């Protein structure tokens, strides 16, 4: 189905602006105003994005915003406008609480009743507890999603098919079931359907999940970020008495970085006057000292209320554990979407395990950025589902290639729908693959909490079967895939000897230790991360006292990949790095060795070719001499 024609878009858009010039609302900043005569840049930007989308046959719009930008108000006005011009349309306005629902209802009634009769806009025919019905038989329902779960949470979308919806402040919703039910009630064929989801951020929650999913679905969703800089009144002019304190100082390096980022991402130039307003709003008491300028800085709560960009909007509670700058550097330098994606199909026996290229993104189990190479050293850290944390429902492992001066991520496994037995088989198969190259060394460390013990038991049983030529495995020609694989032996850091045990059991103190080790290598660049998913998880890890974990709901509340990475890194740091230092196996040294190896092989090839050429010439000469002697003997005789 094609979208709106360009002519229809222009006609409806023009009519909407004419309608806005007659919309009367009560404004916080200006009292009673005409909405169309007081539109802000952010509101115009949002309106344009909606009509652009409708022309492309896109009907789902997501708006992540700063506080008090008038996006909720303009969306209410747009909802009423659609109801008035499209006969028989059913819409719903959904808010986080009954209080906000009632405020929205009052504002909508005020807008419609204040419209002049000359517009010929349908009047309100019915006004009851559930909603409003207009004279053209269009109606709008008012609903409250709720800020906490109740017995009736799942009834949000029951028995209500709608073609227009405005969901506001989703960051406060605590109603996953009701939201799913409501979205199932939305029409997917009405050519005039319009669904708007708008909210400020507030940590990692339902809204952050929805925003991230919508960002990926570029064919069906349009995402619009409206930052603090999109409100025209957010500025301090040079004739203001506060200009001297907040406007004269040029942008700091950090401020200039953010200004450039807004320009690159949103094609908007933040002015010095706007920067002055931001400084005053975020850190009004900051002053310079000596030769140093004032260092204006917002805290995490201020950043989520008035963000510069969408990444800054989502702030986790507690102290950020992994530096945002370090993770951005990892993304810019090392993260790559160029990988081979695989899925596994288990059978009755290990030998029946099959591996295929993943059919869809939802089938991806294993991502491989770098296949195994000869003479390499690998560390594997394994965290089965519900191992370190009961909220983690994915089984995961990371594979790092190890050097004396750092580690490079080469593969990542993460999948929820796998049993402990089959997970052990996948581990064995991948370790066998990476350990199959000549002179390769590979060491693995396994989280034993939760189902980890069952995974280890299966691995040990599989090793026994292979070593003792268990018939089904022997028939498949499977050799000892554990030949180059070594297990991690744990000993307490403060132990003077003894106390050794197989693998790893996470406790509060040792979890802090391995995560601190990981954080150090992320910050100093010793770890090179290829996985965007791993970076995404690490952004959400925060520290609250002695507790370090991911904050958020759904996938945002999981740190399976992060814990597997911490184990993998710890394995390298404690059990592998010293030997690599002794052997001087740094990244640069390995690169040079490989280059020399190629040069040596080329020289040997050329040398052999030259030797073969000389041998051929010698054989030709010998043959010529023999022929000459033969002829001389024949004719001389």
Buried (B, 14 or more C-beta within 10 A) or exposed (E): EEBBEEEBBEEBBEBBEEBBEBBBBEBEEEEEBBBBEBBBBBBEBBBEBBBBBBBBEBBBBBBBBBEBBBBBBBBBBBBBBBBBBBEEBBBBBBBBBEEBBEEBBEBBBBBBEEBEEEEEBBEEEEEEEEBBBBEBEBBBBBBBBBEEEEEEBBBBBEEBEBBBBBBBBBBBBBBBEBBEBBBEBBBEEBBBBBBBBBBBBBBBBBBBBBBBEBEEEEEEBBBBBBBBBBBEEBBBEEEBEBBEBBBEBEBBEEBEEBBEBBEEBBEBEBEBBBBBBBBBBBBEEBEEEEEEBBBBBBEBEBBBBBBBBBBBBBBBEBEBBBEEEBBBBBBEEBBBEEBEBBBBEBEEBBBEBEBEEBEEEEBBBBBBBBEBBEBBBBBBBBBBBBBBBEEBEBBBBBBBBBBBBBBBBBBBBBBEEBBBBBBBBBBBBBBBBBBBBEEBBBBBBBBBBBBBBBBBEBBBBBBEBBEEEBEBBBEEEBEEBBEBBEBBEBEEEEEEEEEEEEBBBBEEEBBBBBBEBBBEBBBEBBBBBBBBBBBBBBBBBBBEEEEBBBBBBBBBBBBBBBBBBBBBBBBBBBBBBEEBEEEEBBBEBBEEEEEEEEEEEEEEEEEEEEEEEEEEEEEEEEEEEEEEEEEEEEEEE
